[in-house]
Amino acid sequence: MNTRWYKHPRTILLIIAATVTAFTLIAEIGFGLPEMWAIILYSIAIVVGGIYPARSAWVELRNGSPSINTLHIAAVIGAIYLGLWGEAAGLVVIFSLGELMESYASDKARNAIRALVELAPSEATVIRNGRQMRILTEQVEIRDIVLVRPGEKIPVDGVVTKGSTTVDQASITGESIPVSKQLGDEVFASTLNERGALEIEVTKLAQDTTLAQIIKLVEGAQMKKGKGQRFSEKFGAIYTPAMFVLAIIVAIVPPLFFGQPFDEWLYRALVVLVVSCSCGLVLSVPVAVVTGIGTAARSGVMVKGGIYIESAGSTQVVAFDKTGTLTVGKPSVTDLVTVSDLSNKQLLEIAGALEKQSEHPLADGDYGRNIKQKEYNSRCRRIRFTYRSWGKR
């Protein structure tokens, strides 16, 4: 959710309803709470916890599209009619918790898309008529010259017209090692300029950048639905009305035609409604698809739709390109091979001395730090050895 859980009204109301219901149940069973007080407390829990489901059910009925919320509220009203106040409060808490969990899963997927949007900077430094000015990225025009300083993110797609640097393109290409950029090289919005200042000629508007296309891809991914998703949507459209009809038949037919007690068969009709509320299974497929696509996007994997997630379940062999993208991307020393009389220790010392002042990605990474640390440790050992030798004299 956009706000923290303890600030979200729906979560707070559910916690209150669950607490009141649990307290009343314990007091009723363990301490003999009077029935009147139990009814009052259960009523508070029903009202507090049922605000959001009741609102949703009312909107669904007005639109002629009943769903789980409608079944839920109908079951609660029937339980109250039969005097089952504890059961009614329990239904409110359980189904409200289910709705909250579904909402949480969907919000996580939306947050993944928001995270993609926030990758690109909202402002850019543009050089116009020899002057630098800060403007919104949406106001940058094609052929504008954008200045990007070291450590800044590149705001739009373009071509380098001045300067040289290394750029971390992991957010777009997945390349784990920064890429060198020179005059005429293409750069992408949201990538990080590491070393030198760049002047970039804009080739795409903010809404047409590579990042913008990725975001549109994620947002429209649900349009491509798998067989399971299409089936669940068709099934859900007829399931809820069918359950209502079945519950009405169970409640009315035996009393009218067979002289059975109405309250007993109304209770059984409520059981039908409660059991049928498990049609949350109908929602599980789209919620799983949205969550899967969002989680993949947050991890840098773009999935074009539910049909591909569904196909992945039957995939047995996957062939990958771009080895550096799939590996950790942090080089480290694995072996030392000398081609002269140098020892491994001497080789490390020479390599460390050469890497010490270098800005090359390998020198900055774990590989370079490993060599420098070994060279430092080697020098410290020599200093300690010399000190101890001198002390013995």
N, C-alpha and C positions, 0 to 999 in steps of 0.2 A: 504494500500500500504506500501511497505517497507520504503519509504521516506515520509517525511511530505508533505501534500498536496501542499504547496506553493513551494516545490522543485521538484515536479513531472512535467516533460515537458508537458504531455498531459493535465493536469489540467490548467497549465499556458496558453497554447494555447487556450483552451476552454474559459477561462475567458476573454482573449483578444478579441476573436471572438465575444463573447456575448456582451462585452462592446461596440465594434465598431458597431455591428448591432443595438443595442439599441440607441446609440448616433445618428447614421445615420437616423434611423426611426423617432426619435423625431425631428431632424433638418429638415428632408424632409417634415414632416407633419406640424410642428409648425412654422418653420422659412423659409420655401420655399427654401430649399437647391437645387442648380442647379442639373439637372439630371446627368450631367457628373461627378460631385463630388460624387453624391450618388452612381453611378455605380462603381467608383474607390474604395470608402470605402467598399461597399458591396463585391467587388472582394477581397479586403484584408481580410475581415472576412471569406469568402469562402475558400481562400487558407490557411489561418492560422488554421481555425477550421477543415478543411477537410483533413489535412495531414495524420493523423492516420487512419481515415475511408477509404481514398483512397488507402493507402498502404495495408490495410487488404483486400479490395475488389480486388486489383490486384493479391494478393497471392491466393485468393479464385478462381479467374477466371483461373489462371495458373494451379491450382490443379483440376479444373473441379468440384468444390463444391461451387457454389454461395450461399450466405446467405443474412442476413439483410443488411450488408455493401454494397453488390452489388446492391441491390434494392435502397438503400439510394443514392449511387453515381449516379446511372442511373437517378433517379428522379431529382437530382441537375443539372446534365448536361442538361436534358430536359428543366428544368425551365430557365436555362441560354440561351438556344436556343430560347425560346419564349420571352426573354427579361425580365423575372420576377426575377430580381436580388435580390430584398428584400426577396421574397419567397425562393429563393435558399439559401440565407444566413440564414434565419430562419430554414430551414430544417437541415442545417449543425449543427447549435447550438443545436437544440432540440434532434436530433438523437445522436450527440456526447455526450450530457449530459446523455442520456439513456445508451450508451455504458460504460461511465465512472461509472455510478451507478452500473451496472452489474459487472464491474471489481472490484469495491470497495467491493461488497458483496462476490465475490469469494476470494479476498485477505484476508478478515476477516476470512474465513474458513481456508485458508492456515496458517494464523498467529496463529490460535488455535493449529495447528499441530506443528508449530515451538515452541510454548510455552511449549508443552509437551516435545519436544526434549531438551529444555533448563532446564528442571527440574533436570536432572542428571548432576552431576559435570563432567567437562571435564578432570580432573586430579585426581589421587589417590596416596596415600602414601603406598608404598609396602615395606614389610620387606623381604629382600633377603640376605642370608649369614650373618645374624645378623646386616645388615645395612638398614637404612631407605632411600628410594629414591622416588622422585616424578616423575611419568610417566603418559602418557596419558591413559585415561580409556580404550581405544581400545587396549592398549598394555598389559593389565592385563591378566594373564593366569589362567586357572583353577588350584586350589590348592595353588595359591599364598596366602600369608597372608597380608591382608590390614589393616592398622591402621587408625581408625576413631576417631578423638578427639571430645570432647564435642562441640556442636554447628555446627559441620560439617555435610554435607549431605553424606549419604552412597553411594559410587560410583557404586557398583555392588551387585548383589544378592550373598548371602553367608550364612554361619553358624557361630555363635559366638563361638570362641575358648578361649577367655579370656576377662574378664571384665563383668560388668553389668551396665545397664542404662535403661532409658525410651526412646522410639522412637516414634516420630510423624509420623504415617503411613497414614495420611489423603489423601496424593496424590495418594496412591495405593489402599488401602482398604476402604477409606472413614471414617474410625473410627475417631471420633472427639476427643477422649481422648487418650493421649499417652499410648503406650503399654510397659510393663516391659519386658526387654530382659535379659536372663541369658545364661549361658554356654549351648550350643547345640541348642539355638533358631535360627530360620530362620529370616533373615533380607532382605529387598528389596532395590534396587537402587532407588535413589531420595528421600528416607525417611530421616528424620532429627534426628540425634543423639542429645539428649538433655543434659544428665547428666554426664555420665562417659565415659572414653576412652574404645574403643573396639578393639579387634583384631578379624578379620573375615577371615575365609577360603573361598575363592572364589569357588562357585559351578556353575556359569554360566558366559560365556563371555559377553562383553558389548552388542553385537548384539543379545543376546538371553535372556536378562533379562526380568522380568515381564513388566517393563516400555517399553522396545523395542517391546514387543508383543502387548502392548496397542497401540503404535504408528502405527504399521503395520495394526492393526485392523481398526484404523481410516482412514488410507490412502487407504485401500482397501474396505472401506465401500460402495463406489458407485457401486461396482461390483454387489451388490445385489439390483436390481432395482424393484420398484413397477410397477403396471400396468400403472399408469398415466405417469411415467417416460419413460417406453418403448414405449408407444403410442406417446408421444411428440417427441421422437427421430425419429420414423418412419414417423410421420407426417411432421416433419421439413425437411426430406430428399426429399420429393416431393413437398412441399409447394412453395419454392422459384422458382424452374423452372416453376411450373404451373402459378405463378403470372407473370413471364416474358412473357410466351406464351400468357396469357390473355391480358396483356398490348399491346403486338405487334398486336394482333388481333384487339383490340379496335382502335389502331392508324392507321392501314393499311386498314382493310376491308371496312369501310364506304367511305374513299376517292377513293379507287380503283373500287369498285363495285356499289356505289350509288352516286358518284359525290359530296360528302361532302367535305367541306374545311379541308385541312390537319392540319393546326395549331389548329383548334378547337378540332379535335379528338385526336391530340397529347396531348393537354392539359388534355383531359379526361383520356387518357392513363396514364399520370403522376399522376392524382388523384388516379387511381387504384394502382400504385406503392406506393404512399405515404400511402394510407390506408393499403395496404398489409404489409407495414413495421411494422405495429403493431404485426407482427409475433414474436415480442419480447415475446409474450405470450408463444411461443414455447420454449423459453429459460427459462421461469419463473420456470418451474418444476425442471430442473436440478440445477439451481442457488439456488432455495429454499431448495433443498435437501442438497447440499453442505454446504450452510450457516447453516442449521439446525444441521447437523452433527458436524460442526466446533464449533458452539455455545454450543452444548451439551458437546463436549469434553473439552472446556474451563471451563465449570462448573463442570467437573468431572464425566460426564455421558457418557458412551461409547455406541454408537448406531452402530449396525453392518451393516446397509445399509438403502437405501431409502425405501425399502419394509416395514421396521419396523416403520419408521416415518409415512408412509402412513397408516399402520394398526392402529397406535395410534389414528388416527382421528375417528375411529369407536369403540374405546375401551370404555366400560361403567363401568367396575369394575377393579380395580388394587389392588393386594394383595402385601404388602411390608413386608420384613423381616428386621432385624437389626434396631430396633427402634432408637438406639443411633446415627446411621448414618443419619437418616432423620430429627432428631430434631436438635436444635441449637448446642448442645454439650457443653454448658457452664452452669454447675450446679449452682443453686442459692437456697437460703434458702426460703422455702415456708411455713413450719410449725415448731413449737417448741413443743415437747411433753416431759414432764418430768415424771420420774417414782419415784421421791422422793419428799422431801419438798422443793427442789430448785425452785426458781422463774425463769421465762424466762430470766430475766436480769442476774442472777447468772450463768445460764446454758451457756449463750453467753460468759460471761467472762471466764469461764473455757475452753470452746471450743476454744476461740480465743487464750488463753495462750498456749494451746496444739498445735494449728496450726501454731503459730507464726514462729517457726524455721523449720517447715517441708518443704520438697521438694516434697511432694506428689502432683500429678496433681490437686487434689481437693483443696489442700491448696494454690496452685498457681493461681487457677482459680477464677472466680467471687464468687464462694461459699466461698472460703477461705478469699478473700478480704472483702466480706460482713461481715463475722464473726469478722475479725480483726478490721474492721472499727467500728463496733458496740461496740466491747470491748474497743477500743480507745476512742470513744465518751463517753462511760459509765465512764471511768476513768477520763476524762476531766470534766464531770459533778460533780464527787465526789470532784475533786480538787477545782473547782469553789465554790461548796457548802461549803467546809472546809474553803476556803479563806474568803467567806462572813461571815461565822459564827465567825471566828477569828476577823474579822473587827468589828463586832457588840460588841464584848467584849471590 
